[in-house]
Every structure is written in structure tokens, then in C-alpha cells.
């Protein structure tokens, strides 16, 4: 497929856009699938027209692919054909006018504030806990405090270097998607838990705040998931309801419920587009209704003659 510019497109995504390895793999599969479908029609990515791409996308729907999967495929195609046009490999962009299937955005799942409190309390080790058990719970407490206090993605948390705590008091420097850096708040409790873990791991000489089995590597997502599963059981919560992303949703939901605005939340979460942040507006509905009831002149009781 290199003759169709796929290799150059993937290199650009990795080098210029900072696309993650999983994203590159997904694009590779998507473009290979499209390439095979187009060749079956007797065309190539360099000669296909808009109708060829529409038929390909219609075929995805007939195969029963979920609307979200179809939308992801289309996003890949749009970026790919735009790349071909900009590089002069095609005189046009046949994907420019293609539209994604309508998606029903699911409401984010989140924990209640008492459930978060119970989860953090479950990280306190028993007096007779073994050293291994004590460290495991200290890892859990530091990670959960930081996820809930800062709204970090799990990839951002596990890749944090030990020097991340050296930022200004109450803040932490995080490298997010695409290599973009941002400052996020760090509560005193979260900093205390992280410092305690660092003191315990002082002899491991790891560059990471959350080292894995090998001190030279960060903890894996799978390793953290096992710790999270155990803490959920200790807190009496269904482990199926708990994930790093649920904690990120809980951070956002609780902030909005206590008066934060979407623009501030967008910055804290590291969203490039505020449209992504708007999935949390569900928690603002009651506040908006109350605001109208309290302040709109027509919502006030009218005096009787």
C-alpha cells in the first residue's frame, strides 16, 4: 500500500501529530480494509471517487459495524485523503463531503462523592499488613488521590516522572495527548500520598513516580487495573463500575456540580475542543433550571390584583 501514500501518511501522524502506537495500528487496519474494498471495485485510493467511498462506508453499515466504529473509520479516511491532496498525490479530496453517522453520545459514568470517599478510605492498610500489601495500598492511594484531584488520564498518570512533583506548590506539570503539556492542580492530600510512595520507593532508583516490576519501566495499565479491582472490593464497590476513566468523569462531574465552568474544566482535562467537554453538561441541568427559576422575571410569582 506504500504506492498509495499510506506509509507516508502514518509517518506524518506519528512524527507531526504525535499519534499513539494504538492509533497508528488502528489507522493501518482501517486503511488496509478500505484498500481491499476499493481494489475489489477496480479502483485504488489514488483513483477512487466520492461514490466509491460512499459505497465502502455503506458496506460497513451493512456489515453491522457500530456507528462509532464507522465514524472512526471515516475520520481516518478524511485525514488520509486530505493528506494525499496536500501532498499532490491526488488532485482532489473525495472524502471532503462525506458525513459520519449520527452518534448518540452516552452519558459518562461516574461515582458519587460518598463512593469516592469510601474508595479512598479503603486504601488505608491494616496495622498487620505485610510490606508488599502496605506498598500496594500506598500505590492505590497515591494514584486514586491524583486521578480524582486532577482528572488525569491513566496514560498521563502512569507516565509521570518523579520530578513531576517539583512544579509550583499545588500544581503539577503533565504531558498529555500529542505531547501537549499543561499544569493541573494537585491537592495537598494527593501530594502527601505521592511523597509517601516516593519515600517508600527511594531505593528503587526509578525515573517514574509509579514504577512497574522493573524500576526502569512505568507500571502497566493492566497492573494498575488489578490494584483498582482489589481496592473496589475492599470499598464494597462493584469493580465493573470502576475504571481510571470513571474517576476522570467523577472529577469533572463533581467539579461542575460545585460550580466550575466548562471552559475551566476543558483546560483541566486537556481537551483540545470544548465540544468534548460538553458531555458533562448533564450535571448542569439542575443548576440551569434553578437559575431560571430564581432569576428569570417571568418565572417569579406575579403579584395578585
Protein Blocks (a to p, Z undefined) as FASTA:
>chain_A
ZZnommmmmmmmmmmnopafklmmmmmmmmmmmmmmmmmnopafklpcfklmmmmmmmmm
mnopafklmmmmmmmmmmmmmmmmmnopafbdfklmpccddddddddddddfklmmmmmm
mmpccfklcfklmmmmmmmmmmmmmmmmnopafklmmmpcfklmmmcehiacdddehhia
cdddddfklmmmmmmmmmmmmmnopabfbdcfblkbccdfklmmmmmmmmmmmnopafkl
gcfklmmmmmmmmmmmnopafklmmmmnopablklmmmmmmmmmmmmmmmmmmmmmklpc
cddZZ
